[in-house]
Amino acid sequence: MISTINPATGEQLQSFDAHSNRQVDSILTTAVEAQKAWRLVPVEDRVQILRNTAKVLRENLADYAQLITVEMGKPITEARAEIEKCALTADYYAENAPRFLSFESIETGAHDSGVVFEPLGVVLAIMPWNYPFWQFFRFVLPALAAGNGAILKHANNVPRSALAVQDVLDKAGLAPGLCATILVEPERVSAIIADDRIAAVTLTGSTQVGSTVAARAGAALKKQVLELGGSDPFIVLADANIKEAARVAVKARFTNAGQACVNAKRFIVDEEIADEFVAEFVIRARELVLGDPSNPATDIGPIARENLRATLHDQVQRTLEAGGRLLLGGEVVDGPGFYYPRPSSTASNQVRRLLTRRPSTLSQRLPASRPPRKQSPWPTKRNSAWQPRCGLRTLPRHVSCCPELTLALYSSTAWLPPIPVCPSEASRSRATVANWVLKASASSRTLKRSGLAPVWRRGKGMEVPLKRSKRHFPGTSSLQAPMLPRQTKCRTGTI
């Protein structure tokens, strides 16, 4: 039995019988047959379904947003934004998919050669509860445009959302059965991955589940795309605008009640400004409204499940036992629902290992550490297996060092303040911060050049390729500024 529970009240809303093996078999067979026909449809005709999908989402935005709020507790304003984001994504792929999938001619010694994009088949999508519409649509929209079919295995606490996203595509005019939802328990997913009718698998979820899915898909020699948990550091340097850094930090930590893979999970603050930053953070966090997620005035709703709240509270208690100091919240709320007051804590250096080696937990906890002045504030060693991104707050002029920072911080993505307007100031600061990074990095590893031409994303629609030539910076001694791998991109802007 698969049930949906309103996390704001603890009330069970509806229950569903899990699909039997015979029902799953029928769903897979129907999807495969539908995909055989769909793959032959010209991409220009396929994208019409995407346009229809955007229209359906916008016409029913209020209903779908309310469903998300009731089923997993997301504040209604954020739920509405999630639906609009899905519609915008549908518009984007409807506009650009024909160009993305067009034939690319390549000159070779052969008579005729080029790159052709062919559909894989039916893809199994294992999706999480924290963005029940967005996580599915960001996958299925380009997959459909490319000629694939999809089977959705959603998180079991959002079955109504799982059925609703299938209904959206049905209303958009998609061929019956091409995309379908299956309601099954987690232990039955391995057999579905191994089924010959599934061509590939994608997962957004925890590292532990990702390891299991990767093993099953690998054993069956199937392609896979995994987006797993993170423990993103939010770094605040001494020259940052403290009030602005705290404002962004609160939003980065508490969006979706802290239940997003890209939330700032750890805060590393320069000792010189640590007290001021933490005090400002607590002031702003205290202003957040905790309450009924259906109320537009609410900033933070309940935690999505009772067991997730228990895990969060356990983390807070262990942090305190390890020497942390509680500054705000941190107690389980009496009464209905799975509410948890926004907890904020500071951590001593002794607690730092606990904070950096814990796997990702979607929560509201704020672990803030302050490295001593003699110790590098940069996380220049990958001492955590969950460190895919990094948020950095410093003076805007230091954005000019974005490529060096990203590599030295062992981060695939860096979120920084806006681009400076003074090129000469940016040039001077580039050398200064590059020197800091190189000094911090040299003690922990040897910097190696990749030899690939990287891309630094600078603002909307503008990419600046970095030259392969050697670059020297004042004060860096014999060390050179490191180069980024070609696939690594830096993003600028505020959260």
C-alpha positions as CSV (number, residue, x, y, z in Angstrom):
1,M,0.0,0.0,0.0
2,I,1.4,3.4,-1.0
3,S,0.0,6.4,1.0
4,T,0.2,10.1,0.7
5,I,0.3,12.1,4.0
6,N,-0.1,15.8,4.4
7,P,3.0,16.9,6.3
8,A,1.3,20.0,7.5
9,T,-1.2,18.0,9.5
10,G,0.0,14.4,9.6
11,E,-3.3,13.3,8.0
12,Q,-3.3,10.5,5.5
13,L,-5.0,11.8,2.4
14,Q,-5.2,8.8,0.1
15,S,-3.8,5.3,-0.4
16,F,-3.0,3.4,-3.5
17,D,-2.5,-0.3,-4.2
18,A,0.9,-1.0,-5.7
19,H,0.9,-2.2,-9.3
20,S,1.1,-5.9,-9.6
21,N,3.8,-7.6,-11.7
22,R,1.2,-8.1,-14.4
23,Q,0.3,-4.5,-14.5
24,V,3.9,-3.4,-14.6
25,D,4.5,-5.8,-17.5
26,S,1.6,-4.4,-19.4
27,I,2.8,-0.8,-18.8
28,L,6.3,-1.6,-20.1
29,T,5.0,-3.4,-23.2
30,T,2.7,-0.5,-24.1
31,A,5.5,2.0,-23.6
32,V,7.8,0.1,-25.9
33,E,5.2,-0.2,-28.7
34,A,4.3,3.5,-28.4
35,Q,8.0,4.5,-28.5
36,K,8.6,2.5,-31.7
37,A,6.1,4.8,-33.5
38,W,7.1,8.0,-31.6
39,R,10.8,7.6,-32.7
40,L,9.7,8.0,-36.4
41,V,7.8,11.2,-35.8
42,P,9.8,14.2,-37.0
43,V,11.3,16.3,-34.2
44,E,9.4,19.4,-35.5
45,D,6.1,17.5,-34.7
46,R,7.3,16.1,-31.4
47,V,8.0,19.5,-30.0
48,Q,4.3,20.4,-30.4
49,I,3.6,18.1,-27.5
50,L,6.1,20.2,-25.5
51,R,4.2,23.4,-26.4
52,N,1.0,21.8,-25.4
53,T,2.6,20.7,-22.1
54,A,3.5,24.2,-21.2
55,K,0.0,25.4,-21.9
56,V,-1.6,22.6,-19.7
57,L,0.8,23.4,-16.9
58,R,0.0,27.1,-17.0
59,E,-3.8,26.6,-17.3
60,N,-3.8,24.3,-14.2
61,L,-1.0,26.1,-12.3
62,A,-3.0,26.7,-9.2
63,D,-4.3,23.2,-8.9
64,Y,-0.9,21.6,-9.5
65,A,0.8,23.9,-7.0
66,Q,-1.8,23.2,-4.3
67,L,-1.2,19.4,-4.9
68,I,2.5,19.9,-4.3
69,T,1.9,21.9,-1.2
70,V,-0.6,19.4,0.3
71,E,1.5,16.3,-0.6
72,M,5.0,17.3,0.4
73,G,4.6,20.6,2.3
74,K,6.3,23.1,0.0
75,P,5.2,26.7,0.6
76,I,2.5,27.6,-2.0
77,T,4.6,30.5,-3.5
78,E,7.5,28.1,-4.2
79,A,5.1,25.4,-5.5
80,R,3.7,27.9,-8.0
81,A,7.2,28.8,-9.1
82,E,8.0,25.1,-9.6
83,I,5.1,24.7,-12.0
84,E,6.0,27.8,-13.9
85,K,9.6,26.6,-14.1
86,C,8.4,23.4,-15.7
87,A,6.4,25.4,-18.3
88,L,9.4,27.6,-19.1
89,T,11.5,24.4,-19.6
90,A,8.9,23.0,-22.0
91,D,9.0,26.3,-24.0
92,Y,12.8,26.2,-24.1
93,Y,13.0,22.6,-25.5
94,A,10.1,23.2,-27.9
95,E,12.1,26.1,-29.3
96,N,15.6,24.6,-29.3
97,A,15.2,20.8,-29.6
98,P,15.2,20.8,-33.4
99,R,18.5,22.7,-33.4
100,F,20.0,20.5,-30.7
101,L,19.1,17.3,-32.6
102,S,19.9,18.4,-36.1
103,F,22.4,16.5,-38.2
104,E,26.0,17.6,-37.8
105,S,28.1,17.0,-40.9
106,I,31.8,16.2,-40.3
107,E,34.6,16.2,-42.8
108,T,36.4,12.9,-43.0
109,G,38.0,10.7,-45.6
110,A,34.7,8.9,-46.0
111,H,32.1,9.9,-48.7
112,D,29.6,11.2,-46.2
113,S,29.9,11.4,-42.4
114,G,28.3,13.2,-39.5
115,V,26.7,13.0,-36.1
116,V,23.1,11.7,-35.8
117,F,21.1,11.7,-32.6
118,E,19.0,8.6,-32.3
119,P,16.6,7.8,-29.4
120,L,17.6,5.2,-26.8
121,G,14.1,3.8,-26.2
122,V,12.1,3.7,-23.0
123,V,14.0,5.3,-20.1
124,L,13.2,4.5,-16.4
125,A,13.1,7.7,-14.3
126,I,13.5,7.3,-10.5
127,M,12.6,10.6,-9.1
128,P,12.6,12.3,-5.6
129,W,9.8,14.0,-3.7
130,N,11.4,17.4,-3.0
131,Y,10.5,18.8,-6.5
132,P,7.8,16.3,-7.6
133,F,6.9,18.1,-10.9
134,W,10.2,19.8,-11.8
135,Q,12.5,16.7,-11.3
136,F,10.4,14.7,-13.7
137,F,9.7,17.4,-16.4
138,R,13.3,18.5,-16.6
139,F,14.1,14.9,-17.7
140,V,11.1,13.9,-19.7
141,L,10.8,17.1,-21.9
142,P,14.2,16.7,-23.7
143,A,13.8,12.9,-23.6
144,L,10.5,13.1,-25.5
145,A,11.9,15.6,-28.0
146,A,14.7,13.2,-28.7
147,G,12.2,10.4,-29.5
148,N,12.3,8.4,-26.2
149,G,9.5,7.1,-24.0
150,A,9.6,7.2,-20.2
151,I,8.5,5.2,-17.2
152,L,8.3,7.1,-13.9
153,K,9.0,5.5,-10.5
154,H,8.4,8.4,-8.2
155,A,9.0,8.7,-4.5
156,N,6.3,6.8,-2.6
157,N,5.3,9.8,-0.5
158,V,4.1,11.7,-3.6
159,P,1.9,9.2,-5.5
160,R,-0.7,11.9,-6.4
161,S,2.0,14.1,-8.0
162,A,3.3,11.0,-9.9
163,L,-0.1,10.4,-11.4
164,A,-0.7,14.1,-12.0
165,V,2.5,14.5,-14.2
166,Q,1.3,11.6,-16.3
167,D,-2.1,13.3,-16.6
168,V,-0.4,16.6,-17.8
169,L,1.2,14.7,-20.7
170,D,-2.0,12.9,-21.5
171,K,-3.8,16.3,-21.7
172,A,-1.0,17.6,-23.9
173,G,-1.9,14.9,-26.5
174,L,1.0,12.5,-26.0
175,A,0.5,9.0,-27.4
176,P,-1.2,6.8,-24.8
177,G,1.3,4.8,-22.8
178,L,4.4,6.5,-24.1
179,C,5.0,8.0,-20.7
180,A,3.5,6.1,-17.7
181,T,3.7,6.1,-13.9
182,I,4.3,2.9,-12.0
183,L,3.5,2.6,-8.3
184,V,5.8,0.0,-6.8
185,E,7.8,-0.5,-3.7
186,P,11.6,0.3,-3.8
187,E,12.7,-3.3,-3.6
188,R,11.0,-4.1,-7.0
189,V,12.9,-1.4,-8.9
190,S,16.0,-3.6,-9.5
191,A,14.1,-6.1,-11.5
192,I,12.6,-3.3,-13.6
193,I,16.0,-1.8,-14.3
194,A,17.2,-5.2,-15.5
195,D,14.1,-5.7,-17.8
196,D,15.1,-5.8,-21.5
197,R,12.3,-3.3,-22.3
198,I,14.1,-0.6,-20.3
199,A,16.9,1.0,-22.4
200,A,18.4,3.3,-19.8
201,V,17.8,4.7,-16.3
202,T,18.1,8.1,-14.6
203,L,18.0,8.8,-10.9
204,T,17.9,11.9,-8.7
205,G,18.4,10.8,-5.1
206,S,20.8,9.9,-2.4
207,T,24.4,8.7,-2.9
208,Q,23.5,5.3,-1.3
209,V,20.6,4.7,-3.7
210,G,22.7,6.0,-6.6
211,S,25.3,3.4,-5.9
212,T,22.7,0.6,-6.0
213,V,21.1,1.9,-9.2
214,A,24.5,2.3,-10.9
215,A,25.4,-1.3,-9.9
216,R,22.1,-2.7,-11.3
217,A,22.3,-0.6,-14.5
218,G,26.0,-1.5,-15.0
219,A,25.3,-5.2,-14.6
220,A,22.7,-4.9,-17.4
221,L,25.1,-2.7,-19.5
222,K,22.6,0.1,-19.6
223,K,23.2,3.8,-19.8
224,Q,22.6,5.8,-16.7
225,V,22.4,9.5,-15.5
226,L,22.7,10.0,-11.8
227,E,22.2,13.3,-9.8
228,L,23.2,12.5,-6.3
229,G,23.3,14.3,-2.9
230,G,25.7,17.1,-2.1
231,S,27.1,18.9,0.9
232,D,27.7,22.3,-0.6
233,P,29.9,24.8,1.2
234,F,28.9,28.5,1.4
235,I,32.2,30.4,1.9
236,V,32.2,34.0,3.3
237,L,35.5,35.9,3.0
238,A,36.5,38.8,5.3
239,D,35.8,41.5,2.6
240,A,32.3,40.4,1.9
241,N,29.2,42.6,2.4
242,I,28.0,40.9,5.6
243,K,24.4,42.0,5.4
244,E,24.1,40.9,1.8
245,A,26.0,37.7,2.4
246,A,23.6,36.8,5.3
247,R,20.5,37.6,3.2
248,V,21.7,35.3,0.4
249,A,22.8,32.7,2.9
250,V,19.4,32.5,4.6
251,K,17.7,32.0,1.2
252,A,20.3,29.5,0.2
253,R,19.8,27.5,3.3
254,F,16.0,27.6,3.8
255,T,14.5,27.4,0.3
256,N,12.1,24.5,0.2
257,A,12.5,24.2,4.0
258,G,16.2,23.3,3.3
259,Q,15.1,20.3,1.2
260,A,16.9,20.9,-2.0
261,C,20.1,19.3,-3.3
262,V,21.5,22.7,-4.2
263,N,20.9,24.3,-0.7
264,A,23.9,25.6,1.0
265,K,24.7,22.8,3.4
266,R,27.8,24.1,5.2
267,F,29.0,27.6,6.0
268,I,32.7,28.4,6.2
269,V,33.3,31.9,7.4
270,D,36.5,33.9,7.8
271,E,37.3,34.2,11.5
272,E,37.6,38.0,11.3
273,I,33.9,38.4,10.4
274,A,32.4,35.2,11.7
275,D,30.6,36.6,14.8
276,E,29.1,39.5,12.7
277,F,28.0,37.2,10.0
278,V,26.4,34.6,12.3
279,A,24.6,37.4,14.2
280,E,23.2,38.8,11.0
281,F,22.2,35.4,9.8
282,V,20.3,34.6,13.0
283,I,18.4,38.0,12.7
284,R,17.3,37.2,9.2
285,A,16.5,33.6,9.9
286,R,14.3,34.7,12.8
287,E,12.3,36.8,10.4
288,L,11.2,33.8,8.3
289,V,7.6,32.8,8.9
290,L,7.1,29.1,9.8
291,G,3.6,27.9,9.3
292,D,0.8,26.6,7.0
293,P,2.4,26.1,3.6
294,S,-0.9,26.9,1.9
295,N,-0.6,30.5,3.2
296,P,1.3,32.8,0.8
297,A,2.8,34.6,3.7
298,T,4.6,31.4,4.9
299,D,8.4,31.1,4.2
300,I,9.0,27.7,5.7
301,G,6.6,24.8,5.7
302,P,6.9,21.4,7.4
303,I,9.5,18.7,6.7
304,A,8.2,16.4,4.1
305,R,8.1,13.2,6.2
306,E,8.2,12.4,9.9
307,N,11.3,10.2,9.6
308,L,13.1,13.0,7.9
309,R,12.4,15.4,10.7
310,A,13.7,12.8,13.2
311,T,16.9,12.5,11.2
312,L,17.3,16.3,11.2
313,H,16.8,16.6,14.9
314,D,19.3,13.8,15.5
315,Q,21.9,15.7,13.4
316,V,21.3,18.8,15.5
317,Q,21.7,16.9,18.8
318,R,24.9,15.2,17.6
319,T,26.3,18.5,16.5
320,L,25.7,20.0,20.0
321,E,27.2,16.9,21.6
322,A,30.3,17.4,19.5
323,G,30.8,21.0,20.7
324,G,28.4,23.0,18.5
325,R,26.4,25.9,19.9
326,L,22.7,26.3,19.2
327,L,21.6,29.8,18.3
328,L,18.1,29.4,17.1
329,G,15.4,26.8,17.0
330,G,16.4,23.1,17.2
331,E,13.4,21.7,19.1
332,V,10.6,19.4,17.7
333,V,7.3,21.3,17.6
334,D,4.4,19.8,19.5
335,G,1.2,19.4,17.6
336,P,0.1,18.1,14.2
337,G,2.4,18.0,11.3
338,F,6.1,17.6,10.8
339,Y,7.3,21.1,11.6
340,Y,10.8,21.9,12.8
341,P,11.9,25.4,13.8
342,R,14.8,26.7,11.7
343,P,17.9,25.5,13.6
344,S,21.1,27.5,13.4
345,S,24.4,26.5,15.1
346,T,28.0,27.4,15.0
347,A,30.7,24.8,15.1
348,S,34.2,24.6,16.5
349,N,37.0,23.2,14.4
350,Q,36.6,19.9,16.2
351,V,33.1,19.6,14.7
352,R,34.3,20.4,11.2
353,R,35.1,16.8,10.3
354,L,31.6,15.7,11.4
355,L,30.1,18.4,9.2
356,T,32.1,17.7,6.1
357,R,31.9,13.9,6.1
358,R,28.2,13.5,6.7
359,P,26.2,12.6,3.5
360,S,23.7,15.0,2.2
361,T,20.5,15.3,4.2
362,L,17.7,17.6,3.0
363,S,17.1,19.7,6.0
364,Q,17.2,23.2,7.6
365,R,20.4,22.8,9.7
366,L,23.0,25.5,9.5
367,P,26.5,24.2,10.5
368,A,28.9,27.2,10.5
369,S,32.6,26.8,11.1
370,R,35.4,29.3,11.3
371,P,38.9,28.2,10.3
372,P,41.7,29.8,12.4
373,R,43.6,32.6,10.8
374,K,46.7,30.4,10.3
375,Q,44.6,27.8,8.5
376,S,43.4,28.2,4.9
377,P,39.6,29.0,4.8
378,W,39.4,27.3,1.4
379,P,38.2,23.6,1.3
380,T,41.2,22.7,-0.9
381,K,41.0,19.0,-0.1
382,R,38.1,16.9,-1.1
383,N,37.6,15.8,2.5
384,S,33.9,15.1,1.7
385,A,32.5,12.8,-0.9
386,W,29.6,15.1,-1.3
387,Q,31.0,18.4,-2.5
388,P,29.7,19.2,-6.0
389,R,29.1,22.9,-5.7
390,C,30.3,26.0,-3.9
391,G,28.9,29.3,-2.9
392,L,31.3,32.1,-2.4
393,R,30.6,35.6,-1.0
394,T,33.4,38.2,-1.4
395,L,33.7,41.6,-3.1
396,P,32.3,41.6,-6.6
397,R,35.7,42.4,-8.1
398,H,37.0,38.9,-7.1
399,V,34.6,37.3,-9.5
400,S,37.4,37.7,-12.1
401,C,39.2,34.8,-10.5
402,C,36.2,32.4,-10.9
403,P,38.1,29.8,-12.9
404,E,41.0,29.5,-10.5
405,L,38.7,29.5,-7.5
406,T,36.5,26.7,-8.9
407,L,39.5,24.4,-9.5
408,A,41.2,25.2,-6.2
409,L,38.0,24.7,-4.3
410,Y,37.4,21.2,-5.8
411,S,34.0,22.4,-6.9
412,S,32.2,21.8,-10.2
413,T,30.1,24.9,-10.0
414,A,30.8,28.2,-8.2
415,W,28.1,30.8,-7.4
416,L,29.5,34.3,-6.9
417,P,28.4,37.9,-6.8
418,P,27.7,39.9,-9.9
419,I,30.4,40.7,-12.5
420,P,32.5,43.9,-11.7
421,V,32.1,46.9,-13.9
422,C,35.7,48.1,-13.7
423,P,38.1,45.9,-15.8
424,S,41.3,47.4,-14.3
425,E,40.0,46.7,-10.8
426,A,39.1,43.2,-11.8
427,S,42.5,42.6,-13.3
428,R,44.3,43.7,-10.1
429,S,42.0,41.6,-7.9
430,R,42.4,38.6,-10.2
431,A,46.1,38.4,-9.4
432,T,45.5,38.9,-5.6
433,V,42.8,36.2,-5.2
434,A,44.7,33.8,-7.5
435,N,47.6,34.1,-5.2
436,W,45.4,33.3,-2.2
437,V,44.1,30.3,-4.0
438,L,47.4,29.0,-5.1
439,K,48.9,29.4,-1.6
440,A,46.0,27.5,-0.2
441,S,46.2,24.8,-2.8
442,A,49.9,24.2,-3.0
443,S,50.1,22.7,0.5
444,S,47.5,20.1,-0.2
445,R,48.1,19.1,-3.8
446,T,50.1,19.7,-7.0
447,L,48.4,21.9,-9.5
448,K,48.3,20.4,-12.9
449,R,47.1,21.9,-16.2
450,S,44.5,20.1,-18.1
451,G,45.5,21.3,-21.5
452,L,41.8,21.6,-22.5
453,A,40.2,24.9,-23.4
454,P,37.7,25.6,-20.5
455,V,34.7,27.9,-20.6
456,W,33.9,30.5,-17.9
457,R,30.2,31.4,-18.0
458,R,29.9,35.1,-17.4
459,G,26.4,36.3,-17.1
460,K,23.4,35.6,-19.3
461,G,24.2,34.1,-22.7
462,M,27.9,35.1,-22.7
463,E,30.7,32.6,-22.6
464,V,34.4,33.6,-22.5
465,P,36.8,30.8,-23.5
466,L,40.0,30.9,-21.6
467,K,43.2,30.9,-23.5
468,R,45.6,27.9,-23.3
469,S,48.6,30.1,-23.0
470,K,50.6,30.2,-19.8
471,R,49.5,32.9,-17.4
472,H,51.7,34.3,-14.6
473,F,50.4,36.3,-11.6
474,P,52.3,38.6,-9.3
475,G,53.4,36.9,-6.2
476,T,52.7,33.3,-7.4
477,S,56.3,32.4,-7.6
478,S,56.8,29.5,-10.0
479,L,53.2,28.3,-9.7
480,Q,50.9,29.1,-12.5
481,A,47.2,29.8,-12.4
482,P,45.4,26.4,-12.9
483,M,43.2,25.7,-15.9
484,L,39.7,24.3,-15.7
485,P,38.6,21.1,-17.4
486,R,36.6,21.8,-20.5
487,Q,33.3,20.6,-18.9
488,T,33.6,22.7,-15.8
489,K,31.6,25.9,-15.9
490,C,31.3,28.7,-13.4
491,R,28.1,30.6,-12.8
492,T,27.8,34.1,-11.6
493,G,25.0,35.9,-9.9
494,T,23.0,35.9,-6.7
495,I,20.9,33.0,-5.5
